[in-house]
């Protein structure tokens, strides 16, 4: 195990994959000598050179088209869209081509690509650089979506995503880049579609992912002081969704609170709630609660932005309403 930041861990995952497979390459705006907009790719250009760490034009359409074509002919591209907010520019290449080619060609080709997309609020970057759009991608058949919350998961999910034969959206929350933790050395994967209990509990299940895992753990500590033991379930992978882990946890605690940074309406938490209601209604002793961002653009004002982002106090309040 090595102590790493979240950013170092996702970079280490890319490095391990690139060392073990010459078909893996990285492309995107400023990923080369500059080392990435936030520094995620620092050092990779020096190690692997300009043929495998490729600076692209400022064109999300070109980046996604490059990734789709390269994956279709046998390479394993990792491409970076500098902010998830910019994904709208290249959605046609993603959802009409990359997501559907394996199906439309009768399984004769695979499209193994990873799209890295920094997401999330908390930096006064305003409405066009701060969004969480997880449900957009989860809605598209043929795409897998991962959202790691810890340095260890950042590395393990990166390696699993690169080696998967499907397009994978890798959502890296900007607020987690500096988070430090122990990360397994060497070649180590976290299976896609497997949630993890980050804190066991008996009274309520808090279901969440990405940066909200930390908020949920903070809330769980506050609740424990009041005699409520909350279990925190980190989905890690949004699609495929680990339904069994959700139902197992809710079956033990009889209560569910779903937390995400997406806006409330049509956020992925609604899908999680539907799964529980459909397949685990008899497990519940109380209504399902959601703690989410409000249905507004992300504010620029730091004061308003702090109100926009769900906080531990909001989670704590929602849990207590169930008792």
Secondary structure, DSSP 8 states (H G I E B T S, - for coil): -EEEEHHHHHHHHHHHHHHH-TTEEEEETT-STT--SSSTTTTHHHHH-TTTEEE--S-HHHHHHHHHHHHHTT-EEEEEESSGGGGGGGHIIIIIIITTHHHHTTTS-----EEEEEE--SSS--TTS----HHHHHTSTTEEEE---SHHHHHHHHHHHHHSSSEEEEEEEGGGTT-EEEE--SS----TT--EEEE--SSEEEEE-TTHHHHHHHHHHHHHHTT--EEEEE--EEES--HHHHHHHHHHHS-EEEEEEEESTT-HHHHHHHHHHHHHGGG-SS--EEEEE-SS---SSHHHHHHHS--HHHHHHHHHTT-
